[in-house]
Amino acid sequence: MDGFSSDFSAGGSGGKVDTGTIMEQVKVQIAVANAQELLQRMTDKCFKKCIGKPGSTLDNSEQKCIAMCMDRYMDAWNTVSRTYNSRLQRERARM
Amino acid sequence: MDSFDNLSASDKAEATELQRMIAIEQQKAQFQAQVHTFTDVCWDKCVDSPGSKLDYRTETCLVSCVERFIDTTLTITNRFTQMVQKGAH
């Protein structure tokens, strides 16, 4: 990895790569992966809930169901996130 | 990491700081990944038909589900550790 030291040797402001840019890229990549995971699981759940026997198109009721399902899935995700976060804090307080 | 040793002191500090910040983002990502897993499992347990909002019963179920899933994980980990220590195969 000898490109590594030459990228940093020019110092903070004049260097080819700076910490801020790298962290931005890292955060964006993680956010994109997170969104992909969410969409994949949401699609799986909502297809199961909303589409009975697959027809030749998605009819109106199926479309409405999908929209509601998406919202509820995100609500569920948020509830789970809050619950998990509280639990982690509780466990940390005990240590 | 011998290229790290060739850096100046200020660049070493920057690289170390970067490692620290990336580790924090990784931890956040691990948290998100767990939330995806819990939501997946608990949706199946708690939500029958998606309505215009999550009712109280469903919310309570989701909260309990997460807590009990974590308890289950801990129970299994502890018991398995005991089994291994006792020399079970």
Backbone of each chain as ProteinMPNN parsed JSONL, in Angstrom:
{"seq_chain_A": "MDGFSSDFSAGGSGGKVDTGTIMEQVKVQIAVANAQELLQRMTDKCFKKCIGKPGSTLDNSEQKCIAMCMDRYMDAWNTVSRTYNSRLQRERARM", "coords_chain_A": {"N_chain_A": [[0.839, -1.208, 0.0], [1.767, 1.447, -0.992], [0.78, 3.778, -2.022], [-0.638, 4.874, -0.027], [0.94, 6.33, 1.939], [1.987, 8.403, 0.375], [-0.284, 9.762, -0.323], [-1.008, 10.925, 2.069], [1.212, 12.375, 2.835], [1.409, 14.98, 1.992], [0.101, 16.463, 3.8], [-2.574, 17.911, 5.816], [-4.319, 20.109, 4.621], [-3.281, 20.412, 2.059], [-3.199, 17.902, 0.994], [-3.835, 15.024, -1.136], [-5.917, 13.506, -0.337], [-8.432, 13.971, 2.048], [-9.471, 13.838, 5.472], [-12.141, 14.606, 5.958], [-13.435, 14.294, 3.466], [-13.108, 11.534, 3.051], [-14.566, 10.485, 5.238], [-17.102, 11.45, 4.599], [-17.623, 9.948, 2.278], [-17.558, 7.357, 3.343], [-19.756, 7.461, 5.099], [-21.843, 7.904, 3.271], [-21.751, 5.56, 1.703], [-22.405, 3.64, 3.617], [-24.967, 4.516, 4.289], [-26.323, 4.123, 1.873], [-26.153, 1.321, 1.599], [-27.667, 0.603, 3.795], [-30.202, 1.609, 3.104], [-30.734, 0.004, 0.875], [-30.916, -2.516, 2.064], [-33.162, -2.115, 3.686], [-35.174, -1.647, 1.725], [-35.14, -4.07, 0.343], [-36.009, -5.973, 2.275], [-38.453, -4.857, 2.987], [-39.845, -5.025, 0.554], [-40.053, -7.785, 0.271], [-41.674, -8.449, 2.543], [-44.003, -6.935, 2.068], [-44.88, -7.779, -0.398], [-45.616, -10.382, 0.264], [-47.696, -9.822, 2.064], [-49.559, -8.366, 0.579], [-50.007, -9.177, -2.075], [-51.952, -11.589, -3.379], [-52.948, -13.952, -5.292], [-50.912, -13.663, -7.981], [-51.743, -11.371, -10.498], [-52.275, -10.044, -13.827], [-51.568, -7.417, -13.707], [-50.743, -4.977, -11.116], [-53.44, -4.381, -9.164], [-55.721, -1.696, -8.021], [-56.296, -2.017, -5.243], [-54.182, -3.57, -4.423], [-52.056, -1.834, -4.932], [-52.642, 0.201, -3.082], [-52.451, -1.227, -0.721], [-49.752, -1.897, -0.753], [-48.57, 0.657, -0.452], [-49.509, 1.392, 2.121], [-48.425, -0.69, 3.59], [-45.67, -0.225, 3.277], [-45.387, 2.171, 4.747], [-46.141, 1.246, 7.281], [-44.196, -0.662, 7.717], [-41.91, 0.909, 7.936], [-42.625, 2.362, 10.206], [-42.607, 0.248, 12.028], [-39.913, -0.447, 11.898], [-38.748, 1.851, 13.018], [-39.816, 1.724, 15.626], [-38.635, -0.658, 16.511], [-35.949, 0.11, 16.356], [-35.808, 2.156, 18.32], [-36.485, 0.637, 20.598], [-34.413, -1.259, 20.696], [-32.216, 0.439, 21.005], [-32.791, 1.582, 23.549], [-32.623, -0.725, 25.114], [-29.913, -1.408, 24.804], [-28.747, 0.791, 26.084], [-29.679, 0.393, 28.667], [-28.444, -2.045, 29.281], [-25.779, -1.228, 29.204], [-25.726, 0.555, 31.335], [-25.867, -1.203, 33.416], [-23.421, -2.384, 33.497]], "CA_chain_A": [[0.0, 0.0, 0.0], [2.621, 2.636, -0.88], [0.012, 4.983, -2.354], [-1.212, 5.379, 1.218], [1.754, 7.361, 2.6], [2.141, 9.571, -0.502], [-1.523, 10.536, -0.276], [-1.095, 11.668, 3.327], [2.43, 13.1, 3.18], [1.295, 16.405, 1.679], [-0.491, 17.16, 4.945], [-4.03, 18.073, 5.922], [-5.066, 20.931, 3.667], [-2.786, 20.312, 0.69], [-3.115, 16.499, 0.598], [-4.763, 14.557, -2.17], [-7.083, 12.897, 0.318], [-8.55, 14.529, 3.394], [-10.305, 13.088, 6.396], [-13.545, 14.964, 5.789], [-13.934, 13.661, 2.235], [-13.178, 10.089, 3.279], [-15.687, 10.201, 6.148], [-18.327, 11.658, 3.825], [-17.81, 8.789, 1.404], [-17.879, 6.216, 4.195], [-21.129, 7.614, 5.578], [-22.754, 7.74, 2.139], [-21.778, 4.138, 1.351], [-23.154, 2.938, 4.661], [-26.375, 4.904, 4.163], [-26.852, 3.464, 0.676], [-26.304, -0.1, 1.921], [-28.78, 0.53, 4.737], [-31.437, 1.815, 2.342], [-30.933, -1.192, 0.053], [-31.367, -3.571, 2.96], [-34.529, -1.77, 4.064], [-36.061, -1.842, 0.576], [-35.218, -5.492, 0.023], [-36.844, -6.643, 3.262], [-39.782, -4.277, 2.866], [-40.45, -5.59, -0.644], [-40.383, -9.169, 0.597], [-42.808, -8.49, 3.467], [-45.205, -6.331, 1.489], [-45.353, -8.687, -1.454], [-46.298, -11.482, 0.953], [-48.946, -9.352, 2.695], [-50.472, -7.62, -0.296], [-50.307, -9.816, -3.351], [-52.428, -12.957, -3.183], [-52.598, -14.655, -6.519], [-50.405, -12.613, -8.883], [-52.506, -11.196, -11.732], [-51.5, -9.518, -14.961], [-51.041, -6.127, -13.235], [-51.076, -4.686, -9.721], [-54.675, -3.585, -9.163], [-55.753, -0.563, -7.098], [-56.225, -2.422, -3.837], [-52.814, -4.035, -4.194], [-51.217, -0.633, -4.861], [-52.917, 0.868, -1.788], [-51.907, -2.091, 0.33], [-48.292, -1.748, -0.779], [-48.24, 1.968, 0.115], [-49.725, 1.316, 3.573], [-47.453, -1.643, 4.121], [-44.383, 0.467, 3.343], [-45.416, 3.096, 5.881], [-46.165, 0.475, 8.529], [-42.888, -1.305, 7.884], [-40.981, 1.928, 8.439], [-43.022, 2.593, 11.6], [-42.107, -0.899, 12.791], [-38.455, -0.288, 11.93], [-38.448, 2.898, 13.999], [-40.126, 1.193, 16.954], [-37.584, -1.626, 16.83], [-34.72, 0.869, 16.558], [-35.907, 2.8, 19.637], [-36.477, -0.406, 21.623], [-33.06, -1.814, 20.742], [-31.361, 1.476, 21.569], [-33.064, 1.646, 24.995], [-32.1, -1.946, 25.713], [-28.459, -1.279, 24.828], [-28.403, 1.754, 27.125], [-29.948, -0.27, 29.941], [-27.39, -3.032, 29.513], [-24.538, -0.488, 29.483], [-25.85, 1.125, 32.687], [-25.685, -2.275, 34.386], [-22.041, -2.909, 33.493]], "C_chain_A": [[0.873, 1.257, 0.0], [1.934, 3.899, -1.386], [-0.493, 5.676, -1.104], [-0.384, 6.536, 1.781], [1.901, 8.58, 1.697], [0.87, 10.415, -0.505], [-1.57, 11.412, 0.973], [0.083, 12.613, 3.531], [2.327, 14.591, 2.882], [0.596, 17.182, 2.793], [-1.977, 17.39, 4.793], [-4.666, 18.828, 4.782], [-4.584, 20.736, 2.233], [-2.81, 18.899, 0.147], [-4.124, 16.125, -0.468], [-6.051, 14.046, -1.527], [-7.236, 13.565, 1.681], [-9.62, 13.779, 4.178], [-11.784, 13.347, 6.166], [-14.164, 14.278, 4.597], [-14.113, 12.166, 2.427], [-14.388, 9.757, 4.14], [-17.025, 10.41, 5.448], [-18.648, 10.438, 2.982], [-18.208, 7.55, 2.193], [-19.342, 6.28, 4.631], [-22.141, 7.38, 4.464], [-22.881, 6.263, 1.773], [-22.599, 3.344, 2.349], [-24.646, 3.257, 4.547], [-27.036, 4.207, 2.971], [-27.109, 1.98, 0.952], [-27.492, -0.304, 2.847], [-30.124, 0.657, 4.019], [-31.753, 0.602, 1.483], [-31.48, -2.343, 0.882], [-32.836, -3.358, 3.339], [-35.498, -2.092, 2.931], [-36.24, -3.317, 0.247], [-36.16, -6.226, 0.978], [-38.29, -6.169, 3.192], [-40.532, -4.878, 1.681], [-40.911, -7.015, -0.378], [-41.649, -9.242, 1.462], [-44.091, -8.017, 2.798], [-45.735, -7.131, 0.316], [-46.156, -9.814, -0.819], [-47.647, -11.05, 1.486], [-49.992, -8.924, 1.663], [-50.872, -8.316, -1.591], [-50.675, -11.266, -3.116], [-52.012, -13.793, -4.366], [-52.156, -13.602, -7.528], [-51.194, -12.579, -10.19], [-51.625, -10.642, -12.832], [-50.982, -8.112, -14.705], [-51.271, -6.052, -11.736], [-52.353, -3.846, -9.722], [-54.638, -2.522, -8.062], [-55.597, -0.947, -5.634], [-54.821, -2.9, -3.489], [-51.863, -2.843, -4.066], [-51.378, 0.059, -3.509], [-52.299, 0.088, -0.646], [-50.394, -1.929, 0.413], [-47.871, -0.434, -0.122], [-48.383, 1.955, 1.64], [-48.684, 0.429, 4.229], [-46.084, -0.997, 4.274], [-44.316, 1.378, 4.566], [-45.36, 2.345, 7.209], [-44.826, -0.206, 8.789], [-41.876, -0.317, 8.439], [-41.323, 2.312, 9.873], [-42.457, 1.489, 12.491], [-40.597, -0.794, 12.961], [-38.055, 0.73, 12.987], [-38.709, 2.438, 15.43], [-39.03, 0.233, 17.411], [-36.274, -0.893, 17.151], [-34.701, 1.517, 17.934], [-35.779, 1.763, 20.75], [-35.07, -0.963, 21.801], [-32.102, -0.827, 21.386], [-31.546, 1.587, 23.089], [-32.457, 0.455, 25.711], [-30.585, -1.88, 25.85], [-28.03, -0.331, 25.948], [-28.608, 1.162, 28.51], [-28.844, -1.257, 30.286], [-26.077, -2.349, 29.872], [-24.554, 0.072, 30.892], [-25.594, 0.072, 33.758], [-24.227, -2.688, 34.517], [-21.091, -2.141, 34.421]], "O_chain_A": [[0.742, 2.074, 0.911], [2.462, 4.995, -1.197], [-0.744, 6.881, -1.096], [-0.928, 7.602, 2.07], [1.936, 9.701, 2.203], [0.929, 11.634, -0.669], [-2.11, 12.518, 0.938], [-0.019, 13.557, 4.313], [3.073, 15.387, 3.453], [0.508, 18.409, 2.741], [-2.56, 17.092, 3.751], [-5.472, 18.264, 4.041], [-5.365, 20.873, 1.292], [-2.485, 18.682, -1.02], [-5.126, 16.809, -0.676], [-7.132, 14.146, -2.106], [-6.249, 13.709, 2.402], [-10.535, 13.177, 3.616], [-12.591, 12.418, 6.177], [-15.27, 13.744, 4.679], [-15.126, 11.593, 2.027], [-15.153, 8.85, 3.813], [-17.97, 9.652, 5.665], [-19.78, 9.954, 2.965], [-19.079, 6.787, 1.774], [-20.073, 5.293, 4.546], [-23.171, 6.74, 4.677], [-23.987, 5.768, 1.557], [-23.391, 2.481, 1.971], [-25.487, 2.37, 4.691], [-28.178, 3.758, 3.063], [-28.156, 1.448, 0.583], [-28.239, -1.271, 2.702], [-31.061, -0.092, 4.294], [-32.914, 0.208, 1.371], [-32.39, -3.055, 0.457], [-33.64, -4.289, 3.316], [-36.524, -2.736, 3.15], [-37.338, -3.764, -0.085], [-37.007, -7.007, 0.544], [-39.227, -6.958, 3.317], [-41.714, -5.201, 1.789], [-42.017, -7.404, -0.752], [-42.576, -9.993, 1.158], [-45.143, -8.638, 2.951], [-46.942, -7.146, 0.075], [-47.237, -10.164, -1.295], [-48.627, -11.787, 1.389], [-51.189, -9.113, 1.879], [-51.949, -8.068, -2.133], [-49.842, -12.076, -2.711], [-50.884, -14.28, -4.444], [-52.949, -12.735, -7.896], [-51.312, -13.581, -10.895], [-50.4, -10.749, -12.786], [-50.07, -7.651, -15.391], [-51.903, -6.929, -11.146], [-52.353, -2.723, -10.224], [-53.689, -2.44, -7.283], [-54.87, -0.299, -4.88], [-54.333, -2.66, -2.385], [-50.979, -2.833, -3.21], [-50.399, 0.45, -2.874], [-51.706, 0.656, 0.271], [-49.826, -1.836, 1.501], [-46.929, -0.408, 0.671], [-47.509, 2.436, 2.361], [-48.136, 0.756, 5.282], [-45.41, -1.198, 5.285], [-43.341, 1.37, 5.316], [-44.645, 2.733, 8.133], [-44.381, -0.314, 9.931], [-41.077, -0.662, 9.31], [-40.425, 2.561, 10.676], [-41.906, 1.753, 13.56], [-40.071, -1.029, 14.049], [-37.129, 0.495, 13.763], [-37.924, 2.722, 16.335], [-38.559, 0.302, 18.546], [-35.58, -1.242, 18.106], [-33.696, 1.443, 18.641], [-35.058, 1.976, 21.725], [-34.594, -1.119, 22.925], [-31.275, -1.206, 22.215], [-30.566, 1.675, 23.829], [-31.855, 0.595, 26.776], [-30.034, -2.25, 26.887], [-27.073, -0.607, 26.672], [-27.811, 1.397, 29.419], [-28.366, -1.309, 31.419], [-25.343, -2.825, 30.738], [-23.531, 0.072, 31.576], [-25.161, 0.393, 34.865], [-23.834, -3.274, 35.526], [-19.91, -2.478, 34.511]]}, "seq_chain_B": "MDSFDNLSASDKAEATELQRMIAIEQQKAQFQAQVHTFTDVCWDKCVDSPGSKLDYRTETCLVSCVERFIDTTLTITNRFTQMVQKGAH", "coords_chain_B": {"N_chain_B": [[1.443, -2.794, 9.142], [3.512, -1.15, 7.567], [3.711, 1.141, 5.999], [2.45, 3.022, 7.492], [4.311, 3.689, 9.472], [6.058, 5.233, 8.031], [4.901, 7.693, 7.849], [4.568, 11.205, 8.737], [4.439, 12.691, 12.027], [2.103, 14.223, 12.351], [0.55, 13.308, 10.276], [0.28, 10.674, 11.019], [-1.287, 10.983, 13.272], [-3.59, 11.938, 12.069], [-4.326, 9.73, 10.513], [-4.825, 7.84, 12.496], [-6.935, 9.057, 13.818], [-8.818, 8.966, 11.786], [-9.176, 6.186, 11.575], [-10.411, 5.771, 14.03], [-12.789, 7.248, 13.707], [-13.953, 5.861, 11.578], [-14.35, 3.392, 12.778], [-16.366, 4.051, 14.552], [-18.479, 4.62, 12.758], [-18.775, 2.079, 11.699], [-19.718, 0.71, 13.898], [-22.199, 1.957, 14.209], [-23.343, 1.058, 11.834], [-23.49, -1.671, 12.323], [-25.389, -1.687, 14.349], [-27.64, -0.781, 12.868], [-27.878, -2.975, 11.12], [-28.647, -4.988, 12.887], [-31.132, -3.973, 13.673], [-32.524, -4.282, 11.282], [-32.638, -7.096, 11.141], [-34.13, -7.729, 13.512], [-36.521, -6.335, 12.966], [-37.443, -7.692, 10.73], [-37.966, -10.334, 11.734], [-39.778, -9.716, 13.833], [-41.849, -8.376, 12.601], [-43.169, -10.446, 11.23], [-44.119, -11.826, 13.441], [-45.814, -10.031, 14.695], [-47.375, -8.306, 13.07], [-50.355, -8.522, 11.381], [-52.311, -7.573, 9.309], [-51.414, -4.747, 7.462], [-52.428, -1.59, 8.561], [-53.818, 1.767, 8.711], [-52.304, 2.882, 10.617], [-49.861, 1.779, 13.098], [-51.334, -0.112, 15.529], [-51.881, -0.01, 19.149], [-51.613, -2.547, 20.291], [-50.019, -3.873, 18.425], [-47.674, -2.311, 18.475], [-46.838, -2.759, 21.127], [-46.38, -5.474, 20.961], [-44.224, -5.526, 19.154], [-42.223, -4.226, 20.641], [-41.948, -5.993, 22.849], [-41.186, -8.237, 21.452], [-38.607, -7.598, 20.443], [-37.191, -7.311, 22.854], [-37.499, -9.904, 23.985], [-36.301, -11.437, 22.007], [-33.656, -10.637, 22.224], [-33.214, -11.505, 24.866], [-33.477, -14.247, 24.418], [-31.273, -14.71, 22.762], [-29.202, -14.16, 24.583], [-29.717, -16.13, 26.527], [-29.278, -18.474, 25.034], [-26.585, -18.148, 24.316], [-25.336, -18.127, 26.872], [-26.075, -20.671, 27.923], [-25.013, -22.356, 25.983], [-22.304, -21.795, 26.26], [-21.873, -22.869, 28.795], [-22.329, -25.547, 28.185], [-20.232, -26.12, 26.462], [-18.076, -25.679, 28.153], [-18.448, -27.759, 29.911], [-17.65, -29.796, 28.382], [-19.295, -30.91, 26.502], [-20.357, -32.431, 23.428]], "CA_chain_B": [[1.201, -1.504, 8.479], [4.774, -0.402, 7.591], [3.584, 2.463, 5.394], [2.04, 3.903, 8.582], [5.52, 4.156, 10.158], [6.747, 6.231, 7.207], [4.181, 8.972, 7.899], [4.997, 12.179, 9.74], [3.657, 12.588, 13.26], [0.765, 14.806, 12.186], [-0.203, 12.42, 9.393], [-0.062, 9.503, 11.833], [-2.414, 11.381, 14.12], [-4.764, 12.019, 11.198], [-4.706, 8.365, 10.133], [-5.393, 7.207, 13.694], [-8.242, 9.688, 14.032], [-9.662, 8.416, 10.732], [-9.51, 4.832, 11.996], [-11.355, 5.884, 15.136], [-14.074, 7.701, 13.174], [-14.513, 4.77, 10.774], [-14.82, 2.379, 13.736], [-17.657, 4.537, 15.056], [-19.472, 4.41, 11.705], [-18.989, 0.638, 11.616], [-20.573, 0.343, 15.025], [-23.538, 2.419, 13.848], [-23.826, 0.181, 10.774], [-23.837, -2.939, 12.969], [-26.666, -1.431, 15.009], [-28.653, -0.775, 11.81], [-28.036, -4.342, 10.616], [-29.433, -5.704, 13.889], [-32.506, -3.478, 13.591], [-33.133, -4.942, 10.127], [-32.93, -8.48, 11.519], [-35.238, -7.743, 14.477], [-37.753, -5.889, 12.306], [-37.85, -8.8, 9.872], [-38.541, -11.393, 12.563], [-40.891, -9.247, 14.647], [-42.956, -8.068, 11.681], [-43.904, -11.689, 11.022], [-44.78, -12.218, 14.694], [-46.686, -9.011, 15.291], [-48.225, -7.552, 12.148], [-51.098, -9.38, 10.45], [-52.561, -6.793, 8.097], [-50.999, -3.349, 7.656], [-53.528, -0.63, 8.547], [-53.423, 3.159, 8.486], [-51.204, 3.114, 11.557], [-49.617, 0.634, 13.964], [-52.117, 0.057, 16.754], [-51.176, -0.166, 20.42], [-51.316, -3.967, 20.471], [-48.896, -4.199, 17.539], [-46.499, -1.625, 19.011], [-46.429, -3.489, 22.322], [-45.839, -6.757, 20.498], [-42.903, -5.282, 18.566], [-41.29, -3.937, 21.735], [-41.717, -7.256, 23.564], [-40.482, -9.139, 20.533], [-37.189, -7.232, 20.43], [-36.633, -7.632, 24.172], [-37.46, -11.361, 24.147], [-35.315, -11.962, 21.055], [-32.356, -10.401, 22.849], [-33.141, -12.436, 25.996], [-33.245, -15.582, 23.851], [-29.878, -14.742, 22.326], [-28.365, -14.247, 25.78], [-29.944, -17.453, 27.118], [-28.608, -19.477, 24.217], [-25.143, -17.929, 24.46], [-24.904, -18.569, 28.199], [-26.217, -22.127, 28.067], [-24.048, -22.993, 25.08], [-20.993, -21.651, 26.898], [-21.812, -23.881, 29.858], [-22.233, -26.87, 27.551], [-18.87, -26.256, 25.926], [-17.166, -25.792, 29.292], [-18.591, -29.091, 30.509], [-17.078, -30.765, 27.452], [-20.331, -31.542, 25.677], [-20.04, -32.4, 21.992]], "C_chain_B": [[2.497, -0.711, 8.392], [4.706, 0.926, 6.861], [3.141, 3.484, 6.444], [3.263, 4.502, 9.268], [6.256, 5.225, 9.363], [6.079, 7.607, 7.241], [4.806, 9.901, 8.935], [4.066, 12.051, 10.949], [2.237, 13.111, 13.073], [-0.103, 13.932, 11.279], [-0.599, 11.142, 10.118], [-1.288, 9.803, 12.691], [-3.692, 11.419, 13.311], [-5.27, 10.627, 10.821], [-5.369, 7.642, 11.305], [-6.792, 7.746, 13.971], [-9.253, 9.138, 13.029], [-10.121, 7.006, 11.093], [-10.572, 4.85, 13.074], [-12.739, 6.259, 14.604], [-14.75, 6.609, 12.341], [-15.057, 3.671, 11.69], [-16.179, 2.77, 14.308], [-18.755, 4.305, 14.027], [-19.784, 2.929, 11.544], [-19.906, 0.153, 12.722], [-22.022, 0.746, 14.754], [-24.15, 1.49, 12.805], [-24.248, -1.171, 11.345], [-25.17, -2.824, 13.691], [-27.802, -1.486, 13.986], [-28.935, -2.19, 11.317], [-28.883, -5.172, 11.587], [-30.895, -5.269, 13.843], [-33.221, -4.115, 12.401], [-33.546, -6.368, 10.47], [-34.134, -8.558, 12.453], [-36.56, -7.376, 13.803], [-38.323, -7.004, 11.428], [-38.6, -9.866, 10.67], [-39.822, -10.92, 13.257], [-42.084, -8.787, 13.808], [-43.815, -9.313, 11.482], [-44.696, -12.09, 12.264], [-45.929, -11.285, 15.059], [-47.684, -8.33, 14.354], [-49.001, -8.513, 11.269], [-51.45, -8.624, 9.183], [-52.239, -5.324, 8.337], [-52.187, -2.401, 7.519], [-53.005, 0.766, 8.313], [-52.421, 3.645, 9.529], [-50.981, 1.841, 12.358], [-50.407, 0.829, 15.247], [-51.286, -0.3, 17.99], [-50.722, -1.607, 20.64], [-50.079, -4.376, 19.674], [-47.595, -3.575, 18.041], [-45.944, -2.384, 20.21], [-45.772, -4.806, 21.936], [-44.431, -6.576, 19.945], [-41.855, -5.04, 19.645], [-40.93, -5.222, 22.481], [-40.88, -8.198, 22.727], [-38.983, -8.868, 20.543], [-36.522, -7.648, 21.73], [-36.461, -9.144, 24.334], [-36.457, -12.002, 23.187], [-33.915, -11.81, 21.636], [-32.161, -11.339, 24.039], [-32.831, -13.848, 25.507], [-31.799, -15.739, 23.427], [-28.947, -14.915, 23.53], [-28.478, -15.622, 26.424], [-29.167, -18.521, 26.362], [-27.093, -19.368, 24.354], [-24.637, -18.479, 25.786], [-24.946, -20.086, 28.334], [-25.208, -22.867, 27.2], [-22.644, -22.926, 25.658], [-20.816, -22.693, 27.996], [-21.599, -25.267, 29.269], [-20.814, -27.124, 27.068], [-17.876, -26.443, 27.071], [-17.244, -27.163, 29.949], [-18.059, -30.177, 29.582], [-18.108, -31.489, 26.635], [-19.95, -31.428, 24.218], [-21.276, -32.097, 21.162]], "O_chain_B": [[2.614, 0.313, 9.064], [5.568, 1.777, 7.078], [3.42, 4.675, 6.307], [3.264, 5.684, 9.611], [6.991, 6.032, 9.933], [6.629, 8.577, 6.721], [5.474, 9.462, 9.872], [3.035, 11.381, 10.886], [1.28, 12.519, 13.573], [-1.314, 13.822, 11.472], [-1.67, 10.588, 9.874], [-2.199, 8.984, 12.815], [-4.749, 10.995, 13.779], [-6.475, 10.373, 10.809], [-6.351, 6.923, 11.127], [-7.708, 6.997, 14.311], [-10.404, 8.875, 13.379], [-11.294, 6.667, 10.941], [-11.514, 4.059, 13.049], [-13.741, 5.664, 14.999], [-15.969, 6.449, 12.392], [-16.105, 3.089, 11.41], [-17.039, 1.915, 14.52], [-19.843, 3.845, 14.375], [-20.929, 2.561, 11.282], [-20.761, -0.707, 12.509], [-22.951, -0.013, 15.028], [-25.336, 1.168, 12.877], [-25.242, -1.75, 10.907], [-25.985, -3.746, 13.655], [-28.809, -2.157, 14.209], [-30.091, -2.563, 11.117], [-29.73, -5.96, 11.166], [-31.796, -6.101, 13.96], [-34.4, -4.453, 12.5], [-34.65, -6.803, 10.142], [-35.051, -9.347, 12.226], [-37.586, -8.016, 14.034], [-39.534, -7.225, 11.393], [-39.719, -10.247, 10.326], [-40.826, -11.632, 13.269], [-43.219, -8.815, 14.285], [-45.042, -9.245, 11.556], [-45.8, -12.624, 12.161], [-46.909, -11.714, 15.669], [-48.719, -7.835, 14.8], [-48.401, -9.252, 10.488], [-50.967, -8.962, 8.102], [-52.727, -4.724, 9.295], [-52.873, -2.398, 6.497], [-51.905, 0.953, 7.792], [-51.775, 4.679, 9.355], [-51.801, 0.924, 12.314], [-50.195, 1.799, 15.974], [-50.169, -0.811, 17.896], [-49.612, -1.863, 21.105], [-49.217, -5.11, 20.157], [-46.545, -4.218, 18.035], [-44.741, -2.624, 20.305], [-44.751, -5.202, 22.499], [-43.543, -7.379, 20.23], [-40.746, -5.571, 19.582], [-39.756, -5.505, 22.716], [-39.98, -8.871, 23.231], [-38.181, -9.797, 20.639], [-35.447, -8.248, 21.732], [-35.407, -9.611, 24.768], [-35.832, -13.007, 23.528], [-33.092, -12.722, 21.557], [-31.082, -11.906, 24.213], [-32.024, -14.558, 26.106], [-31.17, -16.764, 23.692], [-28.018, -15.721, 23.493], [-27.474, -16.215, 26.821], [-28.491, -19.36, 26.958], [-26.402, -20.377, 24.492], [-23.643, -19.203, 25.83], [-23.989, -20.709, 28.794], [-24.624, -23.868, 27.616], [-21.881, -23.886, 25.559], [-19.761, -23.316, 28.119], [-20.802, -26.058, 29.774], [-20.269, -28.213, 27.248], [-16.954, -27.254, 26.98], [-16.254, -27.672, 30.474], [-18.023, -31.35, 29.955], [-17.839, -32.575, 26.121], [-19.306, -30.464, 23.806], [-21.195, -32.032, 19.935]]}, "name": "protein", "num_of_chains": 2, "seq": "MDGFSSDFSAGGSGGKVDTGTIMEQVKVQIAVANAQELLQRMTDKCFKKCIGKPGSTLDNSEQKCIAMCMDRYMDAWNTVSRTYNSRLQRERARMMDSFDNLSASDKAEATELQRMIAIEQQKAQFQAQVHTFTDVCWDKCVDSPGSKLDYRTETCLVSCVERFIDTTLTITNRFTQMVQKGAH"}
